[in-house]
Amino acid sequence: MEQLSYSFIIPVFNRPNEIEELLESFSNLAGNFKYEIVIVEDGSSQTSEAVVNTYKSKLNISYYFKANSGPGDSRNYGMQKAKGNYFIILDSDVILPSEYLVEVDIFLKASFFHCFGGPDAAHQSFSRLQKAINFAMTSFFTTGGIRGGDDSQKDFQPRSFNLGLSKEAFEASKGFGKIHPGEDPDLVLRLWDLDYKTTLIKKAFVYHKRRISWQKFYKQVNKFGMVRPILNKWHPNSKKITYWFPSLFIIGFLFALIAAFLGIYYPLIIYATYFLVIFISALISTKSLNIALMSLIAVCIQFYGYGTGFLHSTLKLWSTNKKAESIFPNLFFK
C-alpha cells in the first residue's frame, strides 16, 4: 500500500457561514499531517470564496466554482481535482473534532479499507432541536445503528456527510450517481459489487449540525423513504425487511387506534411502551427533559415521513414500467 495522502472534499451550496465553522475546526486538527481541502461551490449565489480566502494562509485549500449539478456530481468533480490518493468527503454542515484525522490515519494504517464511514454526533453548542433530531437519526432504537450508532462494522453503509474513499475505488466505481438523496448508499452498493469492502471507524465521528427545522426534517426523511425502493430496484440483493419497518409502524399504529376505539388496548400499550423506551433513552443520552420530549416528536416525524415516502415510492414503482428518473424527477440531478 502506498503512503496515504488525504484530500478532504467538501461541496457547498449557499452556506458560507457553515464553511467558516468547518474550516475553523480544520485549523484545530491534531497531528502532523499534510492534507489538502478541496471546496467545490455548486453554483451558489452566496459564495464561500471570501471565507475561504481568509483561511488560505493557514490551510492548504483549493476552491472551485461550477454550475449547479448536485452534491454527488460536485463530490466527483472535487475528487477529480484532488491531489491525494485517499478522499475524505464531508458535508458543509459538520464540525471536526480535533482528533478526527488522527483516528482515521491510525485505523487505516492498521487495517486498510477502500471505503469507510464515521458516525455523527451533536456538539454541546447545538440547539435543542438539532440535538433531538440527532438522537432520532442515530439511536439504536430508531435506526438500528445504521449511521454508526452501534459498534457493528459488518456491512456498514457509510454516509456522505462523513465518508472516506480511496482514489482506486473512486476510479473503479466512477463515484456518485445523479440520485439525491440516496447517492451514498448507491455508491456503497456498487462498491460491494466490485468487491471493495467498507467499514465503520467508530472514533472518526463528526459533529453534524443539521441545519434543519421540523418541516425540513420531514422533507428530508420523506425523500429518504422515497429513494430506498429505487435503490432496492437497482440493487435487488440489498433488499431488507427492515426497510419496511417505518411503514409497518405507521399502519400498525392506525390499527392500534382502531382497536383502542373498540375497547382493545393491548396494541396501543405496546406503542406506549416503545415511546417510553425512546424517552428514557433520549433522557439518558441528552440529560435534558426538554430534548427528550422533543426527541419523541422527532421520532414520530421520522417514522411518518420515511414510512409514507417508502410506501408512495413502492406503489409508484410497482404500478409502472417507467424508469425512476421519469417517475421522480425531483430526486435526480440532470
N, C-alpha and C positions, 0 to 999 in steps of 0.2 A: 504493500500500500504506500503510495507516495505521501509526502508530508502534507498534512491538512492545511489549507489556506481558506479562510472564511470570507464569504461575501454576504452581507445582510441585504435582502431585497424587500423594499417597502413601497407598495403602491399607495397613492394618496389622492383623495378627491375632495377638494374644498375643505381641508382640515389643517390649516397652518398651526393652530394652537396645539393640536394633538402632536404634530411633528416636533414642535418645540419641547414638549414634555418628554417625548421619546428620545430625542437627541440629548437632552439633559441627562437622562438615565444612562445613555451610552457613555457620556463623559465620566460617569462614576463606576464603570465596569472594572472589576478587579482582574488581575493577571496581566502579564506582559505579552499581549497578543498583537500581531499585525493583522488587521482586518479592514475591509472596506464597507462602506454603506452606500447602497445604490437606491436612490429615491426616484420613483417614476411618477410624475404628475400626470394623472389620467384625464387630461382635458379640463382641468379645474378653471373656474372663473375667479376663485380666490386661491391664488397660488401660494406655495410654501417657499418660493425661491429666496425671498428676503430673510426668512428664518434660517434656511439652510446656509446662506452666506455668512451669517453670524457665527456659525459653528465650524466653518471650513478651516479656520486656524487651529482648531483643537482636534478635529476628527477628519479622517480620510473619507470624504463624501463625494459621490458623483450624482449630479442632478440632471434628470431628463424630463422634458415636456413632450407629450404626444397627444394626439386626438383621442377622445374618449372611446374606449373599446372594452371596458370592464376590467375587474381586478385580476381575473385569470390571465388574460392576454397581457396585462401590464406586468404581471409577475414574469411571464415568459420573456417579455421584452427586457426586463431587468436582468434576468439570468443570461440572456444572450450578450448583454453588455458587460457583465461582471467578469472580473479577472481571476477570482478564486476557483477552487475545484470542489468546494462544498458550499451550498447555498442555504442560508437560514432566512426563511420567509416570515415576516411579521405583519400584522395589521397596524395601521397608524394609530389605533386607539389603545395600544399597550404601553406599559412601562416595564423596563427590565430591572430585575433585582441585580445587585452588584456582582453576585457570584454566578450569574447566568452562563456566561461563556466558559468559565472555569469548569462548571458541571458538565457542559456539553463536551468540552475537549477531553476531560478525564474519561467520560463514558466511551466516546468514540475511539479513543486510543486503546482502551482496554477491550472493547467489543464493538468492532466496526459494523455499522448498518448503513445501507444506502439511503435510508429514509427514516426519520424519527419524528416524533411529536412530543410536545410537552403540555402539561396541564395549564389551566388558568386559575388565578386566584383574585380575591378582592383586596385591594390596598386599603389601609386604615383611613385614608383620606377620601375614599369613595363615598358617594351619597348612600342613604339607606335604601333607595330604590335600586341602585346598582348592586348593592350587596345582596338584596333579596333575589334579584334576577340571577346573580352569580350562583347563589345557593341552588335555585331551581335548575340551572343548567349543568351543575357539576355534582349534585348529590347522588349517591348510590341509589337512594330511594326514588329518584325521578328518572334519571338517565342510565342507571346501572353502571356508572363509572366510565362510559364510553369516551368521555372527554378528558380522561386521565384522573378521574376522581378516585379510582382504586389502584391497587398495586399490580393488576394483571397487565402483562406485556403481550400476551398471545393475541394475535390478530388485531392489534391496536391500529385504529384508523386515525392517523394524525389529521389535525385541522389546520387550515392555512393561517390562522392567527399566530401560530407558533409551530412551524414545520421546517424540518431540515431535509435537504435533498442533495445527493451527490451530483456532480456535473455529468457523470456517466449515466446515472438513472434519468436525469433530465433529457439528455440527448436520445436515449433509447425510447423514452415514453413520449417525447415531443411536448412534455409539460402539460399545463392545464388546458381544459377544453372551454367551450363557449358558454356552457350552462352556468347559471348563478342564481341562488346558491347551489351547492352540490358539486362544484368543480373539484373540491379537495377529496371527497370520497371516491369520485370518479377516477381521479389520478391514482389514488392508492389501489383501487381495484385493478387498474391497468398495470400498475407496477407488479402486483401479485401475479398477474397473468404472464408477466415477463420474468417471473422467478426472483424478483427483488423482494427482500424481507423488510418489514417495518417494525419499529419498536417504540416503546414509551420510555422517555428519560424522565423519571418521576421528579428529580430535583431540578430539572430545567423548566421551571414554571415562569410564567409572566403574569403581571397584573393587568387583567383585561378590563378596560374601563367601561365598555358597553355604553356608548353614547345613545341613550335609549329612554323612551317613555313607555307607559303601558301600551299605548296604541302601536308604537313602533315595534315593541316586543311581540305583540300579537302578529303583526305583519311578517316579522322575521320567522317566527316558529311556524306560521301557516305556510310560508314558502318552503321551509324545511320539510314539512309534511308532503307538500306537492311534488317535490323533486325526488323523494325516495322511491315511489313506484316507477318513475322514469329510470332511475339507476337500476332498479330490480329488473326492468325490461332489458336494459343494455347489458347487464351483468347477472344473468339468471342464477349463477351459483352464489350470489350474495344475499339471496332472499332469506329472511329470518322471520319467524312468527313474532318476535319481539317488536318488530316494526308496526305490528297491528295493535299493540297494547294500548296506546293512547285512544285510538278509535273505539276499541272494545271497552275501554274505561268509560268513555262518554255514553256509549249505548247502554252499558251496564248500569250507569248512574240513572239514566232515564227510567229503566225498568225498576230500579230500586225505589224511585219516587212513586211510580205507579203502584208498586207492591205496598209501599207505606200507606198510600191512599186507600188501599183495600184492606189495611189492617195487618199486613205482613212486614215486620220491621227489621228482620234479620239482615237483608241485603244492605239496608241503609246503615245499620250498625257497623257492618264491615267497612263501609266507606268512611264512616266517622272515625273508626279505629285507625284507618290508614292516615287520615289527615291529622290525627293526634300524634302519630309517629313522626309525620313530617314536621309538625310544630315543635315537638320536643327536640328532634334532630337539629332543626334550624336554631332553636334557642340555645342549645349546647354549642353549636358551631359559631354563631354570631354573638352570643352573650348579650342579646338585645331582644326584649319583648316586642318592641315595635317592628324590628326587622323580621322576627319570627312570624308575626301576624301578616306582614307584607309578603313573606315567602309563601304563605298559603294562597294569596291572590296570584302570585307569580306562577305557582304550580297549576292552578286552575286555568289560567290563560295559556300556559304552555301545553297542557293536555288538550284543551279545546282547540287551540289554534293548529297544533300539529295533527291532531286526530281528524278534524274536519278537512284539512288540506289533503291529508293522505287518502281519505275516502273519496273526495272530489276528484283527485287525480287518478285514482284507481278505476273509478267508474268511467271516466272520460277515456282512458286508455283501453279499457275492455270493450267500449262501445264503438270503437272506430279503428280502422287500419292506418290512419294518418300518423305521420311522424310527430314526435313530441314537440319538435320545433314549431310546427304549424298549429298544434293544439294550444300550446302555452308559449306564445311568442315573448311574453313578458319575463320568461325565465331564461332567455337566451340573448346574448350579445351577438350582433352580426359582425 
